[in-house]
Amino acid sequence: MRIAPDLRIAAAARGFVLLALGGPILWDRNVSAAVLLTALGTGWLLALSLELRAPRLRVPLVVLDAGFVGLVVGTDLSSQAVLGALAVPPFVAGLWRGLRGVLLALSAELTAVVVVGVASGGALSAEQSLTVFTWVAMGLALGMVATFVRGALRDDDPTAPYRHASDLLRELNHLSVGLSSGLEPRSLGGVILSTVLDDIPAAAISIHVPLDDHLAVLAAKSLSGGDLDRCADFAAAAWARDQPVVEDGSFAFPLEGHRTTIAVVSGAVPSGSSIGPDELRHRVGRLQLALEEQAVQLETGLLFEAFRDTATADERQRLSREMHDGVAQDIASLGYLVDALAAQAPTPEAESQLGMLRERITAIVSEVRRSVTTLRTTVGSSESLGTAIVGVTRNLSQSSGIPIEVTLDEQAQRLRPEVEAELFRITQEALNNAVKHAECRTIRVHCQVAAPYAAITVADDGKGLGEARSDSYGMGIMRERAHLIDADLAIEEPPGGGLTVSVRLSAESGHPPAAPTPETKQVSTTR
């Protein structure tokens, strides 16, 4: 069994103190002090055994160990030979729990010494009090040293980040019981917008959150005639100034989270509204204070989502490495073995069968490589959704030999990262299905993004949907992904044949995306 460095240090400190105290006691033949020292040694040996076998008990053992030492020392304060043991529990507690453990140990042993000392021989004398205080002060100093040692040991321990993350995740699981509003940012953002609309009847309203060096739409609502582009401009102005902006019937104000500004709410009242500039400014200020609690909830949801996305991306990368370096290489090696057998085939029939097996192995290797590409391709922070789609279609076209035409119509403003990720995965699944099952000659992709709106269509000229296999989950997964971002997924078989998969994301108004801009471009990924 590998013993942790902090446990070795704690055992060594206890052993050293026992030897340092035991020498003078044996020299003076102090029987009562020897009995107390034996009790301390027995208790520390038991504590060491528990610390070794049950690391989770180290925190309660900090208090129990300190209380036990205080109990033993307080039994006979006239025997000053064992008072030095009071310095050990704070040191060990500093190794286990840092400064918090040191303070717990000092409190426990001081309480035990005073209670037992008073119960045994009445009030402590001035000399006894001074001696106890001296050794407790020494314990505090050693505890601070142990806290520093603990930090140094953790810096050298490769498992320390995992143990720390484990503690945080355990605490998060415990706290999640009280998160009655949930952790989904879009839902929390929608609640905030509803609260604002209850106080300010706006024709258009949106909530933006930071994404790298710009703002992204988290949620938006628009009535007929509402101008979400103006909302975006005012949101950028309020974010840059970090203060509310009210002008010409439009407004924007930042939302303060636990420690920093986490979002901006912006909107515009309809023309002819009875709300004047002063009244609008007053309502904005009132809302900014009223939404403090909901802003903290939104911040928590955004942090949790960022953590979840990072963990998911890391796991996808790990799986892609395992598939590329493990499964793909093993299957490819089987192909080389089949080639060797085919070269020595005893009959033409055997050679033909081995050739068919070689073709099947080649197809499986291609499928594994496509899966690796699927796992590794993501929408990065520096590239747009359309750019990521072009990248995956280029790889699929090159590996499958099927021409894939991509039409992009994107505006500069980005969608939220989690929304882009789900739209990208839906598109990726639709493309993979077309390549693997449609037996098509051409695939066409149309991607239109004007945040908070988006529409993506994947159409092929293949054999259509066909009968669903019992082991096929692609369509169900696409529907689940669309549901996560409140998007509409449609799967249709046009009269002329083939299959069309469309996913649309829009605000409650149902307005279509803006007309094509000069950024619209045609991309051909024909092999």
Contacts in CASP RR format, 6 or more apart in sequence:
PFRMAT RR
TARGET T0000
AUTHOR 0000-0000-0000
METHOD contacts of the structure
MODEL  1
MRIAPDLRIAAAARGFVLLALGGPILWDRNVSAAVLLTALGTGWLLALSL
ELRAPRLRVPLVVLDAGFVGLVVGTDLSSQAVLGALAVPPFVAGLWRGLR
GVLLALSAELTAVVVVGVASGGALSAEQSLTVFTWVAMGLALGMVATFVR
GALRDDDPTAPYRHASDLLRELNHLSVGLSSGLEPRSLGGVILSTVLDDI
PAAAISIHVPLDDHLAVLAAKSLSGGDLDRCADFAAAAWARDQPVVEDGS
FAFPLEGHRTTIAVVSGAVPSGSSIGPDELRHRVGRLQLALEEQAVQLET
GLLFEAFRDTATADERQRLSREMHDGVAQDIASLGYLVDALAAQAPTPEA
ESQLGMLRERITAIVSEVRRSVTTLRTTVGSSESLGTAIVGVTRNLSQSS
GIPIEVTLDEQAQRLRPEVEAELFRITQEALNNAVKHAECRTIRVHCQVA
APYAAITVADDGKGLGEARSDSYGMGIMRERAHLIDADLAIEEPPGGGLT
VSVRLSAESGHPPAAPTPETKQVSTTR
1 52 0 8 1.000
3 52 0 8 1.000
5 153 0 8 1.000
5 157 0 8 1.000
6 95 0 8 1.000
6 96 0 8 1.000
6 149 0 8 1.000
6 150 0 8 1.000
6 153 0 8 1.000
7 48 0 8 1.000
7 51 0 8 1.000
7 52 0 8 1.000
9 95 0 8 1.000
9 149 0 8 1.000
10 48 0 8 1.000
10 51 0 8 1.000
10 91 0 8 1.000
10 92 0 8 1.000
10 95 0 8 1.000
10 96 0 8 1.000
11 48 0 8 1.000
13 88 0 8 1.000
13 91 0 8 1.000
13 92 0 8 1.000
14 41 0 8 1.000
14 44 0 8 1.000
14 48 0 8 1.000
14 88 0 8 1.000
14 92 0 8 1.000
15 44 0 8 1.000
17 84 0 8 1.000
17 85 0 8 1.000
17 87 0 8 1.000
17 88 0 8 1.000
18 37 0 8 1.000
18 40 0 8 1.000
18 41 0 8 1.000
18 44 0 8 1.000
21 37 0 8 1.000
21 81 0 8 1.000
21 82 0 8 1.000
21 84 0 8 1.000
21 85 0 8 1.000
22 34 0 8 1.000
22 37 0 8 1.000
22 81 0 8 1.000
24 81 0 8 1.000
25 33 0 8 1.000
25 34 0 8 1.000
25 37 0 8 1.000
25 81 0 8 1.000
25 82 0 8 1.000
26 34 0 8 1.000
28 81 0 8 1.000
30 79 0 8 1.000
30 81 0 8 1.000
32 76 0 8 1.000
32 79 0 8 1.000
33 76 0 8 1.000
33 79 0 8 1.000
33 81 0 8 1.000
33 82 0 8 1.000
36 72 0 8 1.000
36 73 0 8 1.000
36 75 0 8 1.000
36 76 0 8 1.000
36 79 0 8 1.000
36 82 0 8 1.000
37 81 0 8 1.000
37 82 0 8 1.000
39 72 0 8 1.000
40 69 0 8 1.000
40 72 0 8 1.000
40 82 0 8 1.000
40 85 0 8 1.000
43 68 0 8 1.000
44 65 0 8 1.000
44 88 0 8 1.000
47 61 0 8 1.000
47 64 0 8 1.000
47 65 0 8 1.000
47 68 0 8 1.000
50 57 0 8 1.000
50 61 0 8 1.000
51 57 0 8 1.000
51 58 0 8 1.000
51 61 0 8 1.000
58 96 0 8 1.000
58 97 0 8 1.000
59 96 0 8 1.000
59 97 0 8 1.000
61 96 0 8 1.000
62 89 0 8 1.000
62 92 0 8 1.000
62 93 0 8 1.000
62 96 0 8 1.000
62 97 0 8 1.000
62 101 0 8 1.000
62 104 0 8 1.000
62 105 0 8 1.000
62 108 0 8 1.000
63 104 0 8 1.000
63 105 0 8 1.000
63 108 0 8 1.000
64 108 0 8 1.000
65 89 0 8 1.000
65 92 0 8 1.000
65 93 0 8 1.000
65 105 0 8 1.000
66 89 0 8 1.000
66 90 0 8 1.000
66 93 0 8 1.000
66 104 0 8 1.000
66 105 0 8 1.000
66 106 0 8 1.000
66 107 0 8 1.000
66 108 0 8 1.000
66 109 0 8 1.000
66 112 0 8 1.000
67 89 0 8 1.000
67 108 0 8 1.000
67 109 0 8 1.000
67 111 0 8 1.000
67 112 0 8 1.000
68 112 0 8 1.000
69 85 0 8 1.000
69 86 0 8 1.000
69 88 0 8 1.000
69 89 0 8 1.000
69 109 0 8 1.000
69 112 0 8 1.000
70 86 0 8 1.000
70 108 0 8 1.000
70 109 0 8 1.000
70 110 0 8 1.000
70 112 0 8 1.000
70 113 0 8 1.000
70 116 0 8 1.000
71 112 0 8 1.000
71 116 0 8 1.000
72 82 0 8 1.000
72 85 0 8 1.000
73 82 0 8 1.000
73 83 0 8 1.000
73 85 0 8 1.000
73 86 0 8 1.000
73 109 0 8 1.000
73 113 0 8 1.000
73 132 0 8 1.000
74 112 0 8 1.000
74 113 0 8 1.000
74 116 0 8 1.000
74 117 0 8 1.000
74 120 0 8 1.000
75 116 0 8 1.000
75 117 0 8 1.000
75 120 0 8 1.000
76 82 0 8 1.000
76 120 0 8 1.000
77 83 0 8 1.000
77 113 0 8 1.000
77 117 0 8 1.000
77 120 0 8 1.000
77 124 0 8 1.000
77 128 0 8 1.000
77 131 0 8 1.000
77 132 0 8 1.000
78 128 0 8 1.000
80 131 0 8 1.000
83 131 0 8 1.000
83 132 0 8 1.000
83 135 0 8 1.000
84 135 0 8 1.000
84 138 0 8 1.000
86 109 0 8 1.000
86 113 0 8 1.000
86 132 0 8 1.000
86 135 0 8 1.000
86 136 0 8 1.000
86 138 0 8 1.000
86 139 0 8 1.000
87 135 0 8 1.000
87 136 0 8 1.000
87 138 0 8 1.000
87 139 0 8 1.000
87 142 0 8 1.000
88 139 0 8 1.000
89 105 0 8 1.000
89 106 0 8 1.000
89 108 0 8 1.000
89 109 0 8 1.000
89 139 0 8 1.000
90 101 0 8 1.000
90 102 0 8 1.000
90 105 0 8 1.000
90 106 0 8 1.000
90 109 0 8 1.000
90 139 0 8 1.000
90 140 0 8 1.000
90 142 0 8 1.000
90 143 0 8 1.000
90 146 0 8 1.000
91 139 0 8 1.000
91 142 0 8 1.000
91 143 0 8 1.000
91 145 0 8 1.000
91 146 0 8 1.000
92 105 0 8 1.000
92 146 0 8 1.000
93 101 0 8 1.000
93 102 0 8 1.000
93 104 0 8 1.000
93 105 0 8 1.000
93 143 0 8 1.000
93 146 0 8 1.000
94 101 0 8 1.000
94 102 0 8 1.000
94 105 0 8 1.000
94 143 0 8 1.000
94 146 0 8 1.000
94 147 0 8 1.000
94 150 0 8 1.000
95 146 0 8 1.000
95 149 0 8 1.000
95 150 0 8 1.000
96 150 0 8 1.000
97 104 0 8 1.000
98 143 0 8 1.000
98 146 0 8 1.000
98 147 0 8 1.000
98 150 0 8 1.000
99 144 0 8 1.000
99 147 0 8 1.000
102 140 0 8 1.000
102 143 0 8 1.000
102 144 0 8 1.000
102 146 0 8 1.000
102 147 0 8 1.000
106 136 0 8 1.000
106 139 0 8 1.000
106 140 0 8 1.000
109 136 0 8 1.000
110 132 0 8 1.000
110 136 0 8 1.000
113 132 0 8 1.000
114 124 0 8 1.000
117 124 0 8 1.000
118 124 0 8 1.000
124 132 0 8 1.000
154 160 0 8 1.000
176 183 0 8 1.000
179 297 0 8 1.000
179 300 0 8 1.000
181 188 0 8 1.000
181 191 0 8 1.000
181 294 0 8 1.000
181 297 0 8 1.000
182 188 0 8 1.000
182 297 0 8 1.000
182 301 0 8 1.000
183 300 0 8 1.000
183 301 0 8 1.000
183 304 0 8 1.000
183 305 0 8 1.000
184 301 0 8 1.000
185 209 0 8 1.000
185 218 0 8 1.000
185 298 0 8 1.000
185 301 0 8 1.000
185 302 0 8 1.000
185 305 0 8 1.000
185 416 0 8 1.000
185 418 0 8 1.000
186 218 0 8 1.000
186 219 0 8 1.000
186 416 0 8 1.000
186 419 0 8 1.000
186 485 0 8 1.000
186 486 0 8 1.000
188 294 0 8 1.000
188 297 0 8 1.000
188 298 0 8 1.000
188 301 0 8 1.000
189 207 0 8 1.000
189 218 0 8 1.000
189 219 0 8 1.000
189 263 0 8 1.000
189 298 0 8 1.000
190 207 0 8 1.000
190 219 0 8 1.000
190 221 0 8 1.000
191 294 0 8 1.000
192 207 0 8 1.000
192 219 0 8 1.000
192 255 0 8 1.000
192 263 0 8 1.000
192 265 0 8 1.000
192 291 0 8 1.000
192 294 0 8 1.000
192 295 0 8 1.000
192 298 0 8 1.000
193 205 0 8 1.000
193 206 0 8 1.000
193 207 0 8 1.000
193 219 0 8 1.000
193 220 0 8 1.000
193 221 0 8 1.000
193 265 0 8 1.000
195 287 0 8 1.000
195 290 0 8 1.000
195 291 0 8 1.000
195 294 0 8 1.000
196 202 0 8 1.000
196 205 0 8 1.000
196 265 0 8 1.000
196 287 0 8 1.000
196 291 0 8 1.000
197 205 0 8 1.000
197 221 0 8 1.000
199 283 0 8 1.000
199 286 0 8 1.000
199 287 0 8 1.000
200 251 0 8 1.000
200 267 0 8 1.000
200 269 0 8 1.000
200 275 0 8 1.000
200 280 0 8 1.000
200 283 0 8 1.000
200 284 0 8 1.000
200 287 0 8 1.000
201 269 0 8 1.000
201 270 0 8 1.000
201 273 0 8 1.000
201 275 0 8 1.000
202 267 0 8 1.000
202 268 0 8 1.000
202 269 0 8 1.000
202 270 0 8 1.000
203 222 0 8 1.000
203 223 0 8 1.000
203 224 0 8 1.000
203 225 0 8 1.000
203 226 0 8 1.000
203 227 0 8 1.000
203 268 0 8 1.000
203 269 0 8 1.000
203 270 0 8 1.000
204 220 0 8 1.000
204 221 0 8 1.000
204 222 0 8 1.000
204 223 0 8 1.000
204 225 0 8 1.000
204 226 0 8 1.000
204 227 0 8 1.000
204 228 0 8 1.000
204 230 0 8 1.000
204 231 0 8 1.000
204 267 0 8 1.000
204 268 0 8 1.000
205 220 0 8 1.000
205 221 0 8 1.000
205 222 0 8 1.000
205 231 0 8 1.000
205 265 0 8 1.000
205 266 0 8 1.000
205 267 0 8 1.000
205 268 0 8 1.000
206 217 0 8 1.000
206 218 0 8 1.000
206 219 0 8 1.000
206 220 0 8 1.000
206 221 0 8 1.000
206 228 0 8 1.000
206 231 0 8 1.000
206 232 0 8 1.000
206 235 0 8 1.000
206 265 0 8 1.000
206 266 0 8 1.000
206 267 0 8 1.000
206 452 0 8 1.000
207 217 0 8 1.000
207 218 0 8 1.000
207 219 0 8 1.000
207 220 0 8 1.000
207 255 0 8 1.000
207 263 0 8 1.000
207 264 0 8 1.000
207 265 0 8 1.000
207 266 0 8 1.000
208 215 0 8 1.000
208 216 0 8 1.000
208 217 0 8 1.000
208 218 0 8 1.000
208 232 0 8 1.000
208 235 0 8 1.000
208 239 0 8 1.000
208 263 0 8 1.000
208 264 0 8 1.000
208 266 0 8 1.000
209 215 0 8 1.000
209 216 0 8 1.000
209 218 0 8 1.000
209 262 0 8 1.000
209 263 0 8 1.000
209 264 0 8 1.000
209 302 0 8 1.000
209 416 0 8 1.000
210 216 0 8 1.000
210 239 0 8 1.000
210 262 0 8 1.000
210 263 0 8 1.000
211 381 0 8 1.000
211 414 0 8 1.000
211 416 0 8 1.000
211 417 0 8 1.000
212 381 0 8 1.000
212 382 0 8 1.000
214 413 0 8 1.000
214 414 0 8 1.000
215 232 0 8 1.000
215 235 0 8 1.000
215 236 0 8 1.000
215 239 0 8 1.000
215 264 0 8 1.000
215 413 0 8 1.000
216 413 0 8 1.000
216 414 0 8 1.000
216 415 0 8 1.000
216 416 0 8 1.000
216 417 0 8 1.000
216 451 0 8 1.000
217 232 0 8 1.000
217 413 0 8 1.000
217 415 0 8 1.000
217 416 0 8 1.000
217 451 0 8 1.000
217 452 0 8 1.000
218 263 0 8 1.000
218 416 0 8 1.000
219 452 0 8 1.000
220 228 0 8 1.000
220 231 0 8 1.000
220 452 0 8 1.000
220 507 0 8 1.000
221 507 0 8 1.000
221 508 0 8 1.000
221 509 0 8 1.000
222 228 0 8 1.000
222 507 0 8 1.000
222 508 0 8 1.000
222 509 0 8 1.000
222 511 0 8 1.000
223 270 0 8 1.000
223 509 0 8 1.000
224 509 0 8 1.000
225 270 0 8 1.000
226 268 0 8 1.000
226 270 0 8 1.000
227 268 0 8 1.000
228 452 0 8 1.000
228 507 0 8 1.000
230 250 0 8 1.000
230 267 0 8 1.000
230 268 0 8 1.000
231 250 0 8 1.000
231 252 0 8 1.000
231 266 0 8 1.000
231 267 0 8 1.000
231 268 0 8 1.000
232 266 0 8 1.000
232 413 0 8 1.000
234 245 0 8 1.000
234 247 0 8 1.000
234 250 0 8 1.000
234 251 0 8 1.000
234 252 0 8 1.000
234 266 0 8 1.000
234 267 0 8 1.000
234 268 0 8 1.000
235 252 0 8 1.000
235 264 0 8 1.000
235 265 0 8 1.000
235 266 0 8 1.000
237 245 0 8 1.000
237 252 0 8 1.000
238 244 0 8 1.000
238 245 0 8 1.000
238 252 0 8 1.000
238 253 0 8 1.000
238 254 0 8 1.000
238 264 0 8 1.000
238 266 0 8 1.000
239 254 0 8 1.000
239 261 0 8 1.000
239 264 0 8 1.000
242 254 0 8 1.000
242 261 0 8 1.000
243 253 0 8 1.000
243 254 0 8 1.000
244 251 0 8 1.000
244 252 0 8 1.000
244 253 0 8 1.000
244 254 0 8 1.000
244 281 0 8 1.000
244 284 0 8 1.000
244 285 0 8 1.000
244 288 0 8 1.000
245 251 0 8 1.000
245 252 0 8 1.000
245 253 0 8 1.000
246 277 0 8 1.000
246 280 0 8 1.000
246 281 0 8 1.000
246 284 0 8 1.000
247 277 0 8 1.000
249 268 0 8 1.000
249 269 0 8 1.000
249 273 0 8 1.000
249 275 0 8 1.000
249 276 0 8 1.000
249 277 0 8 1.000
249 280 0 8 1.000
250 266 0 8 1.000
250 267 0 8 1.000
250 268 0 8 1.000
250 269 0 8 1.000
251 266 0 8 1.000
251 267 0 8 1.000
251 268 0 8 1.000
251 269 0 8 1.000
251 280 0 8 1.000
251 281 0 8 1.000
251 284 0 8 1.000
252 264 0 8 1.000
252 265 0 8 1.000
252 266 0 8 1.000
252 267 0 8 1.000
253 264 0 8 1.000
253 265 0 8 1.000
253 266 0 8 1.000
253 284 0 8 1.000
253 285 0 8 1.000
253 287 0 8 1.000
253 288 0 8 1.000
254 261 0 8 1.000
254 263 0 8 1.000
254 264 0 8 1.000
254 288 0 8 1.000
255 261 0 8 1.000
255 262 0 8 1.000
255 263 0 8 1.000
255 264 0 8 1.000
255 265 0 8 1.000
255 288 0 8 1.000
255 291 0 8 1.000
255 294 0 8 1.000
255 295 0 8 1.000
255 298 0 8 1.000
256 262 0 8 1.000
256 288 0 8 1.000
256 292 0 8 1.000
256 295 0 8 1.000
257 292 0 8 1.000
257 295 0 8 1.000
257 296 0 8 1.000
257 298 0 8 1.000
257 299 0 8 1.000
258 296 0 8 1.000
258 299 0 8 1.000
258 300 0 8 1.000
262 295 0 8 1.000
262 298 0 8 1.000
262 299 0 8 1.000
262 302 0 8 1.000
263 295 0 8 1.000
263 298 0 8 1.000
265 287 0 8 1.000
265 291 0 8 1.000
269 275 0 8 1.000
269 280 0 8 1.000
275 283 0 8 1.000
305 418 0 8 1.000
309 417 0 8 1.000
309 418 0 8 1.000
309 421 0 8 1.000
313 378 0 8 1.000
316 375 0 8 1.000
316 376 0 8 1.000
316 378 0 8 1.000
317 375 0 8 1.000
317 376 0 8 1.000
319 375 0 8 1.000
320 372 0 8 1.000
320 375 0 8 1.000
320 376 0 8 1.000
323 368 0 8 1.000
323 371 0 8 1.000
323 372 0 8 1.000
323 375 0 8 1.000
324 368 0 8 1.000
324 369 0 8 1.000
324 372 0 8 1.000
327 368 0 8 1.000
328 365 0 8 1.000
328 368 0 8 1.000
328 369 0 8 1.000
328 372 0 8 1.000
331 361 0 8 1.000
331 364 0 8 1.000
331 365 0 8 1.000
331 368 0 8 1.000
332 361 0 8 1.000
332 365 0 8 1.000
334 361 0 8 1.000
335 358 0 8 1.000
335 361 0 8 1.000
335 362 0 8 1.000
338 354 0 8 1.000
338 355 0 8 1.000
338 357 0 8 1.000
338 358 0 8 1.000
338 361 0 8 1.000
339 358 0 8 1.000
341 354 0 8 1.000
342 351 0 8 1.000
342 354 0 8 1.000
342 355 0 8 1.000
342 358 0 8 1.000
345 351 0 8 1.000
345 354 0 8 1.000
366 399 0 8 1.000
367 436 0 8 1.000
369 399 0 8 1.000
370 395 0 8 1.000
370 396 0 8 1.000
370 399 0 8 1.000
370 400 0 8 1.000
370 432 0 8 1.000
370 435 0 8 1.000
373 392 0 8 1.000
373 395 0 8 1.000
373 396 0 8 1.000
373 399 0 8 1.000
374 392 0 8 1.000
374 428 0 8 1.000
374 432 0 8 1.000
377 388 0 8 1.000
377 391 0 8 1.000
377 392 0 8 1.000
377 395 0 8 1.000
377 428 0 8 1.000
378 388 0 8 1.000
378 421 0 8 1.000
378 424 0 8 1.000
379 385 0 8 1.000
379 388 0 8 1.000
379 417 0 8 1.000
379 420 0 8 1.000
379 421 0 8 1.000
379 424 0 8 1.000
380 388 0 8 1.000
381 417 0 8 1.000
384 410 0 8 1.000
384 414 0 8 1.000
384 449 0 8 1.000
385 410 0 8 1.000
385 414 0 8 1.000
385 415 0 8 1.000
385 420 0 8 1.000
385 423 0 8 1.000
385 424 0 8 1.000
385 447 0 8 1.000
385 449 0 8 1.000
385 454 0 8 1.000
386 406 0 8 1.000
386 408 0 8 1.000
386 410 0 8 1.000
386 447 0 8 1.000
386 449 0 8 1.000
388 420 0 8 1.000
388 424 0 8 1.000
389 406 0 8 1.000
389 408 0 8 1.000
389 424 0 8 1.000
389 427 0 8 1.000
389 445 0 8 1.000
389 447 0 8 1.000
389 456 0 8 1.000
390 406 0 8 1.000
390 408 0 8 1.000
390 523 0 8 1.000
390 525 0 8 1.000
391 525 0 8 1.000
392 424 0 8 1.000
392 427 0 8 1.000
392 428 0 8 1.000
392 431 0 8 1.000
393 404 0 8 1.000
393 406 0 8 1.000
393 431 0 8 1.000
393 443 0 8 1.000
393 445 0 8 1.000
393 525 0 8 1.000
394 404 0 8 1.000
394 525 0 8 1.000
396 402 0 8 1.000
396 404 0 8 1.000
396 431 0 8 1.000
396 432 0 8 1.000
396 435 0 8 1.000
397 403 0 8 1.000
397 404 0 8 1.000
397 525 0 8 1.000
397 526 0 8 1.000
397 527 0 8 1.000
398 527 0 8 1.000
400 435 0 8 1.000
401 527 0 8 1.000
402 434 0 8 1.000
402 435 0 8 1.000
402 440 0 8 1.000
402 441 0 8 1.000
402 442 0 8 1.000
402 443 0 8 1.000
402 527 0 8 1.000
403 441 0 8 1.000
403 442 0 8 1.000
403 443 0 8 1.000
403 524 0 8 1.000
403 525 0 8 1.000
403 526 0 8 1.000
403 527 0 8 1.000
404 431 0 8 1.000
404 442 0 8 1.000
404 443 0 8 1.000
404 444 0 8 1.000
404 445 0 8 1.000
404 525 0 8 1.000
404 526 0 8 1.000
405 442 0 8 1.000
405 443 0 8 1.000
405 444 0 8 1.000
405 445 0 8 1.000
405 522 0 8 1.000
405 523 0 8 1.000
405 524 0 8 1.000
405 525 0 8 1.000
405 526 0 8 1.000
406 444 0 8 1.000
406 445 0 8 1.000
406 446 0 8 1.000
406 447 0 8 1.000
406 522 0 8 1.000
406 523 0 8 1.000
406 524 0 8 1.000
406 525 0 8 1.000
407 444 0 8 1.000
407 445 0 8 1.000
407 446 0 8 1.000
407 447 0 8 1.000
407 520 0 8 1.000
407 521 0 8 1.000
407 522 0 8 1.000
407 523 0 8 1.000
408 447 0 8 1.000
408 519 0 8 1.000
408 520 0 8 1.000
408 521 0 8 1.000
408 522 0 8 1.000
408 523 0 8 1.000
409 446 0 8 1.000
409 447 0 8 1.000
409 448 0 8 1.000
409 449 0 8 1.000
409 513 0 8 1.000
409 516 0 8 1.000
409 517 0 8 1.000
409 519 0 8 1.000
409 520 0 8 1.000
410 447 0 8 1.000
410 448 0 8 1.000
410 449 0 8 1.000
410 450 0 8 1.000
410 519 0 8 1.000
410 520 0 8 1.000
411 449 0 8 1.000
411 450 0 8 1.000
411 451 0 8 1.000
411 514 0 8 1.000
411 517 0 8 1.000
411 519 0 8 1.000
412 519 0 8 1.000
413 450 0 8 1.000
413 451 0 8 1.000
414 420 0 8 1.000
414 451 0 8 1.000
415 423 0 8 1.000
415 449 0 8 1.000
415 451 0 8 1.000
415 452 0 8 1.000
415 454 0 8 1.000
415 505 0 8 1.000
418 485 0 8 1.000
419 454 0 8 1.000
419 485 0 8 1.000
419 505 0 8 1.000
422 481 0 8 1.000
422 482 0 8 1.000
422 484 0 8 1.000
422 485 0 8 1.000
422 487 0 8 1.000
423 454 0 8 1.000
423 456 0 8 1.000
423 485 0 8 1.000
423 487 0 8 1.000
423 503 0 8 1.000
423 505 0 8 1.000
425 481 0 8 1.000
426 456 0 8 1.000
426 478 0 8 1.000
426 481 0 8 1.000
426 482 0 8 1.000
426 487 0 8 1.000
426 489 0 8 1.000
426 501 0 8 1.000
426 503 0 8 1.000
427 445 0 8 1.000
427 447 0 8 1.000
427 456 0 8 1.000
427 458 0 8 1.000
427 503 0 8 1.000
429 474 0 8 1.000
429 477 0 8 1.000
429 478 0 8 1.000
430 458 0 8 1.000
430 478 0 8 1.000
430 501 0 8 1.000
431 443 0 8 1.000
431 445 0 8 1.000
431 458 0 8 1.000
433 474 0 8 1.000
433 501 0 8 1.000
434 440 0 8 1.000
434 443 0 8 1.000
434 458 0 8 1.000
434 460 0 8 1.000
434 462 0 8 1.000
434 499 0 8 1.000
435 443 0 8 1.000
438 460 0 8 1.000
438 462 0 8 1.000
438 463 0 8 1.000
438 464 0 8 1.000
438 498 0 8 1.000
438 499 0 8 1.000
439 462 0 8 1.000
439 463 0 8 1.000
440 460 0 8 1.000
440 461 0 8 1.000
440 462 0 8 1.000
440 463 0 8 1.000
440 498 0 8 1.000
441 461 0 8 1.000
441 462 0 8 1.000
442 460 0 8 1.000
442 461 0 8 1.000
443 458 0 8 1.000
443 459 0 8 1.000
443 460 0 8 1.000
444 457 0 8 1.000
444 458 0 8 1.000
444 459 0 8 1.000
444 460 0 8 1.000
445 456 0 8 1.000
445 457 0 8 1.000
445 458 0 8 1.000
445 459 0 8 1.000
446 455 0 8 1.000
446 456 0 8 1.000
446 457 0 8 1.000
446 459 0 8 1.000
447 455 0 8 1.000
447 456 0 8 1.000
448 454 0 8 1.000
448 455 0 8 1.000
448 456 0 8 1.000
448 513 0 8 1.000
448 516 0 8 1.000
449 513 0 8 1.000
450 513 0 8 1.000
450 514 0 8 1.000
452 505 0 8 1.000
452 506 0 8 1.000
452 507 0 8 1.000
453 505 0 8 1.000
453 506 0 8 1.000
453 507 0 8 1.000
453 511 0 8 1.000
453 512 0 8 1.000
453 513 0 8 1.000
453 514 0 8 1.000
454 487 0 8 1.000
454 503 0 8 1.000
454 504 0 8 1.000
454 505 0 8 1.000
454 506 0 8 1.000
454 513 0 8 1.000
455 502 0 8 1.000
455 503 0 8 1.000
455 504 0 8 1.000
455 505 0 8 1.000
455 512 0 8 1.000
455 513 0 8 1.000
456 502 0 8 1.000
456 503 0 8 1.000
457 500 0 8 1.000
457 501 0 8 1.000
457 502 0 8 1.000
458 500 0 8 1.000
458 501 0 8 1.000
458 502 0 8 1.000
459 494 0 8 1.000
459 498 0 8 1.000
459 499 0 8 1.000
459 500 0 8 1.000
459 501 0 8 1.000
460 498 0 8 1.000
460 499 0 8 1.000
461 497 0 8 1.000
461 498 0 8 1.000
462 497 0 8 1.000
462 498 0 8 1.000
462 499 0 8 1.000
463 498 0 8 1.000
464 493 0 8 1.000
464 497 0 8 1.000
464 498 0 8 1.000
464 499 0 8 1.000
465 491 0 8 1.000
465 493 0 8 1.000
465 499 0 8 1.000
468 475 0 8 1.000
475 491 0 8 1.000
478 489 0 8 1.000
478 501 0 8 1.000
478 503 0 8 1.000
479 489 0 8 1.000
482 488 0 8 1.000
482 489 0 8 1.000
482 503 0 8 1.000
485 505 0 8 1.000
486 505 0 8 1.000
487 503 0 8 1.000
487 504 0 8 1.000
487 505 0 8 1.000
488 503 0 8 1.000
488 504 0 8 1.000
488 505 0 8 1.000
488 506 0 8 1.000
489 501 0 8 1.000
489 502 0 8 1.000
489 503 0 8 1.000
490 500 0 8 1.000
490 501 0 8 1.000
490 502 0 8 1.000
490 503 0 8 1.000
490 504 0 8 1.000
491 499 0 8 1.000
491 500 0 8 1.000
491 501 0 8 1.000
491 502 0 8 1.000
492 499 0 8 1.000
492 500 0 8 1.000
492 502 0 8 1.000
493 499 0 8 1.000
493 500 0 8 1.000
494 500 0 8 1.000
506 512 0 8 1.000
506 513 0 8 1.000
END
